[in-house]
């Protein structure tokens, strides 16, 4: 009898296809305890989820792991959401985790995401609404427990950075029933009475349930409506709350919040001293440049021989006068030549020139006689010669 054998790869692919086609396995919520947890250098998370009788391998890729609101660790009881499929190469099936919740916190996570989505749509997280933290606050308001490590850390950091800053604490419960209402009320009081220049709202780390007052809508709206800039410092660096998104600035820890709120006065003094040195050096350099310019000016011929400029102008004036005189003489000579030419032409055309050649000019009653017909017997006439004139009478 002959059998048709399949390869291992074909079998694994077949099983993977069957898993992927099953809708119940494509979106499944599984709860259990984490063991063999490994945070790979690539950012992917590998762990095993187990209960009293069984276990299953899990992988959470980096893109999903970055969205986690808490850190996974061995022994933690969680609920994971994802899909079940076969890893063909090894022939094992495992859960491809997309999100995880601390066991019992699933409802809170859902409420958190719903409120976050609602407030984000309303624009409470927009950067345009966030106020600037004052550079040099005189009073730093703090809303936290009066007995916890948070206020001690804030006081220690603030006084170390600037002993002149006043810390004003309004104690509030930071977890449990009614905490959110009291936090919102104290934010309102801080604003109405203008008790601070900047406000730090914070508490230490804890579970999602412990941090829940800072995820309440009443606190989020109180922070948003605060005229005093608010720094949120809730939980550890990996913890995120609604208050963090609404606040004007988020600090990873309460100590970091104090550093962000209170400038280091010693660093500021050092900066001022550096500015003074730079100003002094710049002033010295400016004076040196001005001194060199002064010395250069004093070496100028204008200061050494103040009349030199006047003398030079005198010489220039003499030059202009001589030039003008030459032009006048040339013009006079040209005009004289023209005058002689005109006189010569006029003399050539003059009737006296004709008379000098033996001709005479006859006039009667101051009129020139051009024809013999114009004269009669006994008429008195005037004969003009080139060198004089004579009276005459017509005989015939």
C-alpha positions as CSV (number, residue, x, y, z in Angstrom):
1,X,0.0,0.0,0.0
2,X,1.4,3.4,-1.0
3,X,1.1,6.6,1.2
4,X,1.4,10.2,0.1
5,X,3.7,11.9,2.7
6,X,3.8,15.6,3.3
7,X,6.8,17.6,4.4
8,X,7.1,19.2,7.9
9,X,6.8,22.6,6.4
10,X,3.6,21.7,4.6
11,X,2.1,20.3,7.8
12,X,3.1,23.4,9.8
13,X,1.7,25.7,7.1
14,X,-1.5,23.7,7.0
15,X,-1.9,24.0,10.7
16,X,-1.2,27.7,10.6
17,X,-3.8,28.2,7.9
18,X,-6.4,26.4,10.1
19,X,-5.5,28.6,13.1
20,X,-5.7,31.8,11.0
21,X,-9.1,30.8,9.6
22,X,-10.6,30.2,13.1
23,X,-12.4,33.5,14.1
24,X,-12.4,32.5,17.7
25,X,-8.6,32.4,17.7
26,X,-8.1,35.7,15.9
27,X,-9.4,37.8,18.8
28,X,-9.1,36.1,22.1
29,X,-8.7,37.3,25.7
30,X,-6.7,34.9,27.9
31,X,-5.8,35.3,31.6
32,X,-2.9,33.7,33.5
33,X,0.4,34.3,35.3
34,X,3.6,35.5,33.5
35,X,6.7,33.4,33.7
36,X,10.0,33.2,31.8
37,X,9.6,36.9,30.9
38,X,12.3,38.3,28.5
39,X,12.5,41.9,27.2
40,X,14.5,41.4,24.0
41,X,17.0,44.1,22.9
42,X,14.8,44.5,19.8
43,X,11.9,45.7,22.0
44,X,9.9,42.6,21.5
45,X,8.6,40.9,24.7
46,X,8.7,37.1,25.1
47,X,6.9,35.3,28.0
48,X,4.9,32.3,29.0
49,X,1.3,32.5,30.3
50,X,0.3,29.8,32.7
51,X,-2.3,28.6,35.1
52,X,-2.4,25.7,37.6
53,X,-2.5,23.0,34.8
54,X,-1.2,24.4,31.5
55,X,0.9,27.0,29.8
56,X,1.2,28.7,26.4
57,X,4.0,30.8,24.8
58,X,3.4,34.5,24.1
59,X,5.1,37.2,22.0
60,X,4.4,40.9,22.0
61,X,6.0,42.9,19.2
62,X,7.7,46.2,19.9
63,X,5.0,48.3,18.3
64,X,2.4,46.9,20.7
65,X,4.8,46.8,23.7
66,X,5.4,50.5,23.5
67,X,1.7,51.1,24.2
68,X,1.8,49.3,27.5
69,X,0.8,51.4,30.5
70,X,2.7,49.2,33.0
71,X,5.8,46.9,33.0
72,X,5.3,43.1,32.6
73,X,7.3,40.9,35.0
74,X,7.4,37.3,36.2
75,X,4.7,36.4,38.6
76,X,2.3,39.1,37.5
77,X,-1.3,38.0,36.8
78,X,-2.6,39.6,33.6
79,X,-5.1,39.3,30.9
80,X,-3.8,39.4,27.3
81,X,-5.7,40.2,24.1
82,X,-4.4,39.0,20.7
83,X,-4.6,36.1,18.3
84,X,-3.4,32.5,18.4
85,X,-1.3,31.2,15.5
86,X,1.4,28.7,14.5
87,X,5.0,29.7,14.2
88,X,5.9,27.6,11.1
89,X,9.6,27.3,11.6
90,X,9.3,25.7,15.1
91,X,6.0,24.1,14.7
92,X,4.6,25.7,17.9
93,X,1.5,27.6,18.5
94,X,1.6,30.8,20.6
95,X,-0.4,34.0,21.4
96,X,0.5,37.1,19.4
97,X,-0.3,39.7,22.1
98,X,-1.7,43.1,21.1
99,X,-2.5,44.5,24.5
100,X,-2.3,43.4,28.1
101,X,-4.1,44.3,31.3
102,X,-3.4,43.6,35.0
103,X,-5.9,41.0,36.0
104,X,-9.0,42.6,37.4
105,X,-8.1,46.0,35.8
106,X,-9.7,45.3,32.4
107,X,-12.7,47.5,33.1
108,X,-10.5,50.3,34.3
109,X,-8.4,50.1,31.2
110,X,-11.5,50.3,29.1
111,X,-12.8,53.3,31.1
112,X,-9.3,54.9,30.7
113,X,-9.3,54.5,26.9
114,X,-12.9,55.8,26.6
115,X,-12.3,58.9,28.7
116,X,-8.9,59.5,26.9
117,X,-10.7,59.4,23.5
118,X,-13.5,61.7,24.7
119,X,-11.2,64.3,26.1
120,X,-8.9,64.2,23.2
121,X,-11.8,64.8,20.8
122,X,-12.8,67.8,22.9
123,X,-9.3,69.3,22.5
124,X,-8.2,69.1,26.2
125,X,-4.8,67.6,25.1
126,X,-4.0,70.2,22.5
127,X,-0.6,71.9,22.7
128,X,-2.2,75.3,21.9
129,X,-4.1,75.2,25.3
130,X,-0.9,74.5,27.4
131,X,0.5,77.3,29.4
132,X,4.2,78.1,29.8
133,X,5.8,77.2,33.1
134,X,7.2,80.4,34.7
135,X,10.9,80.7,34.6
136,X,11.4,82.1,38.2
137,X,8.4,81.2,40.4
138,X,8.3,82.5,43.9
139,X,5.7,80.1,45.2
140,X,5.4,76.5,44.1
141,X,2.1,74.9,45.0
142,X,1.9,71.1,45.6
143,X,-1.1,68.8,45.8
144,X,-0.1,65.5,47.2
145,X,-0.2,63.5,50.4
146,X,1.5,65.3,53.3
147,X,3.0,62.1,54.7
148,X,4.4,60.5,51.5
149,X,7.8,60.6,50.0
150,X,6.6,62.8,47.2
151,X,6.4,66.1,49.2
152,X,9.8,65.3,50.8
153,X,11.4,64.8,47.4
154,X,9.9,68.0,46.1
155,X,11.0,70.0,49.1
156,X,14.6,68.5,49.0
157,X,15.0,69.1,45.3
158,X,13.5,72.6,45.3
159,X,15.4,73.9,48.3
160,X,18.6,72.5,46.9
161,X,18.1,74.3,43.6
162,X,16.7,77.5,45.1
163,X,16.4,78.0,48.9
164,X,14.4,81.2,48.3
165,X,11.4,79.4,46.7
166,X,8.4,78.9,49.0
167,X,6.7,75.5,48.8
168,X,2.9,75.6,49.6
169,X,1.4,72.2,50.2
170,X,-2.4,71.6,50.1
171,X,-2.7,68.0,51.4
172,X,-5.0,65.7,49.4
173,X,-5.6,62.0,49.4
174,X,-4.0,60.5,46.3
175,X,-6.0,57.2,46.1
176,X,-9.2,55.8,47.2
177,X,-12.9,56.9,47.1
178,X,-13.4,60.7,47.1
179,X,-9.7,61.5,46.2
180,X,-10.5,62.8,42.7
181,X,-13.1,65.2,44.1
182,X,-10.7,66.6,46.7
183,X,-7.9,67.0,44.2
184,X,-10.2,69.0,41.9
185,X,-11.4,71.1,44.8
186,X,-7.9,72.0,45.9
187,X,-6.9,72.9,42.3
188,X,-9.9,75.3,42.3
189,X,-8.9,76.8,45.7
190,X,-5.3,77.3,44.5
191,X,-6.6,79.3,41.5
192,X,-9.3,81.3,43.3
193,X,-6.9,82.5,46.0
194,X,-3.9,82.7,43.7
195,X,-1.8,80.7,46.1
196,X,1.0,79.7,43.7
197,X,2.9,80.6,40.5
198,X,3.1,77.0,39.4
199,X,1.3,73.9,40.6
200,X,2.7,70.3,41.0
201,X,0.2,67.5,41.2
202,X,1.7,64.2,42.1
203,X,2.1,60.9,43.8
204,X,4.3,57.9,43.8
205,X,4.0,54.8,41.7
206,X,1.3,52.1,42.0
207,X,-1.1,50.0,40.2
208,X,-3.7,51.4,37.8
209,X,-6.3,51.2,40.6
210,X,-4.0,53.2,42.9
211,X,-3.5,55.9,40.3
212,X,-7.1,56.0,39.2
213,X,-8.0,59.4,40.9
214,X,-5.7,61.0,38.3
215,X,-7.7,59.3,35.5
216,X,-11.0,60.8,36.7
217,X,-12.8,63.4,34.4
218,X,-13.3,65.8,37.3
219,X,-9.5,66.1,37.8
220,X,-8.8,66.4,34.1
221,X,-11.2,69.3,33.7
222,X,-10.0,71.0,36.8
223,X,-6.4,70.9,35.4
224,X,-7.6,72.1,32.0
225,X,-9.5,75.1,33.6
226,X,-6.6,76.0,35.9
227,X,-5.1,79.5,35.2
228,X,-2.0,78.4,37.2
229,X,0.3,76.3,35.0
230,X,0.2,72.6,36.1
231,X,3.0,70.0,36.2
232,X,1.8,66.4,36.4
233,X,4.1,64.0,38.3
234,X,2.0,60.9,38.8
235,X,3.6,57.5,39.3
236,X,6.8,56.3,37.7
237,X,8.3,57.2,34.3
238,X,6.4,54.4,32.6
239,X,3.0,55.3,34.2
240,X,0.7,57.5,32.2
241,X,-2.6,59.0,33.4
242,X,-5.2,61.3,32.0
243,X,-3.8,64.1,34.2
244,X,-0.5,63.8,32.3
245,X,-2.1,64.4,29.0
246,X,-4.1,67.4,30.2
247,X,-1.4,69.1,32.3
248,X,0.7,71.9,30.8
249,X,3.9,69.7,31.4
250,X,4.4,66.1,32.4
251,X,7.3,65.1,34.6
252,X,8.4,61.4,34.8
253,X,8.8,61.7,38.6
254,X,8.0,64.1,41.4
255,X,11.7,65.0,41.8
256,X,11.8,65.7,38.1
257,X,8.8,67.9,38.5
258,X,10.6,70.0,41.1
259,X,13.6,70.3,38.8
260,X,11.3,71.5,36.0
261,X,9.4,74.0,38.3
262,X,12.4,75.4,40.2
263,X,15.4,76.8,38.4
264,X,18.8,76.1,39.8
265,X,19.8,79.5,41.3
266,X,23.4,78.5,41.5
267,X,23.4,77.7,37.8
268,X,21.6,81.0,37.2
269,X,24.2,82.9,39.2
270,X,27.0,81.2,37.2
271,X,25.2,82.1,34.0
272,X,24.9,85.8,35.1
273,X,28.6,85.8,36.0
274,X,29.5,84.4,32.6
275,X,27.3,87.2,31.0
276,X,29.1,89.8,33.2
277,X,32.5,88.4,32.0
278,X,31.4,88.4,28.4
279,X,30.0,92.0,28.8
280,X,33.2,93.1,30.5
281,X,35.4,91.6,27.8
282,X,33.2,93.0,25.0
283,X,33.4,96.4,26.7
284,X,37.2,96.2,26.9
285,X,37.4,95.2,23.2
286,X,35.1,98.1,22.3
287,X,37.2,100.6,24.2
288,X,40.4,99.2,22.6
289,X,38.8,99.6,19.1
290,X,37.7,103.1,19.9
291,X,41.2,104.0,21.2
292,X,42.8,102.7,18.0
293,X,40.3,104.7,16.0
294,X,41.1,107.8,18.0
295,X,44.8,107.4,17.5
296,X,44.2,106.9,13.8
297,X,42.1,110.1,13.7
298,X,44.8,112.0,15.6
299,X,47.4,110.9,13.1
300,X,45.3,112.3,10.3
301,X,46.6,115.4,8.3
302,X,43.5,117.3,9.3
303,X,44.5,117.3,13.0
304,X,48.2,117.6,12.4
305,X,47.9,120.5,9.9
306,X,44.4,122.0,10.3
307,X,45.1,124.8,7.7
308,X,46.3,122.3,5.1
309,X,42.8,121.7,3.9
310,X,42.2,125.5,3.5
311,X,45.5,126.0,1.7
312,X,44.7,123.1,-0.7
313,X,41.4,124.7,-1.4
314,X,43.1,128.0,-2.0
315,X,45.4,126.3,-4.6
316,X,42.4,124.7,-6.1
317,X,40.6,128.1,-6.2
318,X,43.6,129.7,-8.0
319,X,43.6,126.9,-10.5
320,X,39.9,127.6,-11.2
321,X,40.5,131.3,-11.5
322,X,43.4,130.9,-14.0
323,X,41.3,128.4,-16.0
324,X,38.4,130.9,-16.0
325,X,40.7,133.8,-17.1
326,X,42.2,131.7,-19.9
327,X,38.7,130.8,-21.1
328,X,37.7,134.5,-21.0
329,X,40.8,135.5,-23.0
330,X,40.2,132.8,-25.6
331,X,36.6,133.9,-25.9
332,X,37.6,137.5,-26.2
333,X,40.1,136.7,-28.9
334,X,37.5,134.7,-30.8
335,X,35.0,137.6,-30.5
336,X,37.7,140.1,-31.6
337,X,38.5,138.0,-34.7
338,X,34.8,137.8,-35.5
339,X,34.5,141.6,-35.1
340,X,37.4,142.3,-37.5
341,X,35.9,139.9,-40.1
342,X,32.5,141.7,-39.8
343,X,34.2,145.2,-40.1
344,X,36.1,144.1,-43.1
345,X,32.9,142.8,-44.7
346,X,31.1,146.0,-43.8
347,X,33.9,148.2,-45.1
348,X,33.9,146.3,-48.4
349,X,30.2,147.0,-48.7
350,X,30.4,150.7,-47.6
351,X,29.6,153.4,-50.2
352,X,32.5,155.5,-48.9
353,X,34.8,152.8,-50.2
354,X,33.3,153.5,-53.7
355,X,33.7,157.2,-53.3
356,X,37.4,156.8,-52.7
357,X,37.7,155.6,-56.2
358,X,36.5,158.9,-57.7
359,X,32.8,158.5,-57.5
360,X,30.5,161.1,-55.8
361,X,27.0,160.9,-54.2
362,X,24.4,163.4,-55.2
363,X,21.6,164.4,-52.8
364,X,18.7,166.8,-53.1
365,X,16.7,167.6,-50.1
366,X,18.4,164.8,-48.2
367,X,17.4,162.3,-50.9
368,X,19.8,160.5,-53.1
369,X,19.5,161.4,-56.8
370,X,19.5,158.2,-58.9
371,X,18.6,159.7,-62.3
372,X,19.3,163.0,-64.2
373,X,15.6,163.3,-64.8
374,X,15.2,164.0,-61.1
375,X,17.0,167.4,-61.4
376,X,15.9,170.7,-63.0
377,X,17.6,174.0,-63.7
378,X,18.4,176.1,-60.6
379,X,18.1,173.0,-58.3
380,X,20.4,173.1,-55.3
381,X,22.3,169.8,-54.8
382,X,24.9,168.4,-52.4
383,X,27.9,166.5,-53.8
384,X,29.5,164.1,-51.4
385,X,33.1,163.1,-51.9
386,X,35.0,160.4,-50.0
387,X,36.8,163.2,-48.0
388,X,34.0,165.8,-47.8
389,X,31.0,167.5,-49.5
390,X,30.2,170.6,-51.6
391,X,27.1,172.7,-52.5
392,X,26.3,173.0,-56.2
393,X,23.6,174.4,-58.5
394,X,22.2,172.9,-61.8
395,X,22.9,175.3,-64.6
396,X,21.4,173.3,-67.5
